[in-house]
């Protein structure tokens, strides 16, 4: 037996319901036929009954109706978030949410990242993009290791101490600011 069709479009299911309704097929029978072809979770019997009623009442369109609603992000909201954020670039999303209580935390984050093009940046000492100088230094270090290995062999490998890239400091300064993707990263001294 053939496997059920995966993830049908809603309008496809409604078209089948409309066709079978026109042939005076009972909603329960329509549901069982849908389940045979599209799988058990395609649509409930209640929804099939609802659509049969709609089509019998004269509906012909199988597509969703247009919905009028408020846009999730308006130009006014974007301007308000940007104005508040520009007053203090170190403000967090949570603080912005407290300053602008009528806008959700998720919406503020979407506005900052998607609409305004800002990215949260923490002061990092490891550069994200290696410069040509960094690449050259890494190649030179690799060559030195290779030369030492060729000279000393396994004894050289035993002399290497490894670790991860975690730096533990007595006093950690955690600085976060918002910037556009085109602005350079902030530079801080290692105190």
N, C-alpha and C positions, 0 to 999 in steps of 0.2 A: 504494500500500500504506500502511496505517495505521502510525504510529509506535508503538514499544513503550510500554507503560504505565510511567510513571516511578515509581520508589521504592515498590514494593509492601511491605506489612507482612509480617513473617516468618510470622505465622499464616496470612496469605492464601496464601503459597507452599506452606506445609505442608498447607493444606486441599486445594489442587489436587493435591499429591503423594498425599495420602491417598485422594482420589477416584480418581485414575488407578491407584493401587496396587490399589484394590478391584476395578478392571476388569482386573487382571492385565497392566497395561502395563509393559514393561521400563523399568528406571531410566534407561537411555540415551535411550529414546524420550521419557520424561517430561521429561528435561533439555532435549532439543531443543524440545519443545513450550513449556516455560517460557521458553526463550531467544527463541522466536518472539514470544511475547506480552509478556514483561517485559524483554527485552534480554539481551545476552550476559553481563552481570555479575550477574545476579540470584542465581544459586546454582551452585556447582560440582557436577560429576557425583558426586564423592565424598559430598557432603552429601545429594544426592538418594538415593544408595544407602543412606546411614545412616538417613535418614527412612523409606525403604521397609522396611528391616529392622525399625525401631522399630514401624511400623504393623502389619507382619506378625506381630510378637511380641505384639501385643495392645494397644498404646498407642492411645488414642482422642483424647487431648487434643492440640490443635495449638498451644497456648500454652506459653510458657516455664514451667518448673517454678520454684517458690519456692526461693530460695537463702538459706541461713542464712549470715550472715557478720558480721564485726565492723563496727560503724559506723565510718566514716572519722573522725568527730569525736564524742567522747563528752563528757558534762558534766564529767567528771574532767579531761580534757585542756583544756577551755575554762577551767576554774577555775585550773589550773596555769599556763597561758599568761597569764591576766589577773593573777594574783598576781605572777608574775615581771615582767610589764610595768609594774605599778603601783609596783614598787620603784624603777624608773628609767624615766621616761617618754621619755627620749631614746634608749633602746635601739633598735637596728635589728632587722629580722627575722633577719638573719644571726646577730647576737649572741644573739637568743632561741633560734635553732636550736642554737647551741653550748651554751647553758645548759640546754636541754631536748633532749638528743640523740635521744630516742625518738620525736620528732615532726618530720615533714618540714618543710622551708621553705615549701612550697606550702600545707601544712595550717595552719601558723602564720599565714600571710598571710590565709587564708580565715577563720580564727577571729577575727583582729583586725578584719577589715573586715566580714564578713557576720554573724558571731555576736555580737560585742561592739560593733559599730557605730563603730569607731575609723577615723580617716582620718589618713594621714601628712601633716603640715603643715610646710612650710618657711617660714622667715621671708621674706615677700615684701613689697616696698614698694608694689606696685601692688595696690589692693584688688580682690577678685574681684567683689563686688557694689557697684555705684556707689550712693552715698547721694544724697539729693535735692540736697545741696549740690554734690556732684561733677557731677551732671547739669546743674545751673544754671550752674556755671562753664564747662562745655563749650559750652552754648548761647550764653553771653555771648561766649566766645572765637570761636565760629563767626560770630556777628553782627559782631564787630569785624573779622574777616577779610573778610567780605562787604562791609562798608562801605568798608574800605580798597581792596578790589578795584574797587568802583564808582567810587571817587575816582581811583585811580591806574591802573587797568586792567592791562595786561600787565606794566608796570614793577613793579607790586606782586608779581606772581607770580615775577618774576626775583629778587626780594629774599628769597624764602623759602628757607631751608636746611632740608633734611629729613634724617631719620635714623631708625634703628629704636629700639626701646625698651630697648636693651642699655646698662646702666650698667657701666662698668669701674672698679673701685676698687683701690687699692693693697693694702688689707687687707679681705678678704671674710670675714665671720663667717657660717658656715653652721650654722644651728640647726634641728634637726628634733625634734619631739616628737609623741607620740600624743595625740589628744584625741577625745572623743565628738563626734558631729556637732552636738550642741546647745551645746557649749562654745564661747565666743568665741575668735577667733584670738589667738595671742600677739602682743604688740607689742614691738618692739625699736627702740632709737634708732639713727639713722644716724650712725655714728661716723666 
